[in-house]
Amino acid sequence: MKVVVQKAKNAQVTVNNKIVGEIDFGLMLLVGFTKNDNEEIIDYMVHKILNLRIFEDENNVMNKSLLDVNGSILSISQFTLYGDTSKGNRPSYIKALNGSEAKDLYDLFNEKLRNMVNVKTGVFGADMQVTFTNLGPTTIILEKENKDEV
C-alpha cells in the first residue's frame, strides 16, 4: 500500500463538473493498493497517517498530528502510484491491485479513518479533478508491504 500524504490548507475533488468531496484544512491523501495488501497493513497506515507529526505547534515546529489540530482528510484513490517506468516510457500498472479488490480495501481504509476524523473522498475509478493548496509544502510518501506474502 502506498499513500502520498500532503498537508493541505484546503482541497476538493470534482467529477463531471460537480464537487464530490471538499475539506477546509487537514490532509490530502493519494491512496494506492497492490497485491497482498490487507487489513493489517491498512490498520498500520491509518495509525501512521493520523499520528504523523507534520502540523506546526505554537513554536512553529512540526510537532502536532492531524488529531491534535482537528483536521480533515480528502482521500483519493490513485492506482497510478504503482506505475512502473523501469522499462521504457509508458508506465506499466501490473503491480496495481485490480479494481474490485482495490475498491474493497479503499472503502475499508476510509471507514477506519472515519472512525477518528472527518473524511471526504472522490469517486473510485472516476475521472477526477483534484485541487488543493499544499501547506509548507509538506509531502510525505508512506509505503507498507506485506513481507510475509511478497
NORRACOR-V866128 format. One record per run of one state. SS is the DSSP state (2 for helix, 1 for strand, 0 for the rest). FROM is the first residue (numbers start at 1). TO is the last residue. Records with the same first field share a line. If there is no record, write none. Layout:
BEGIN
SS: FROM-TO  FROM-TO
END
This chain:
BEGIN
0: 1-1  16-17  24-25  33-33  35-38  52-54  57-61  65-65  70-71  78-78  83-83  85-91  93-95  97-98  115-118  122-128  144-150
1: 2-15  18-23  26-32  34-34  55-56  62-64  72-77  84-84  92-92  96-96  119-121  129-143
2: 39-51  66-69  79-82  99-114
END
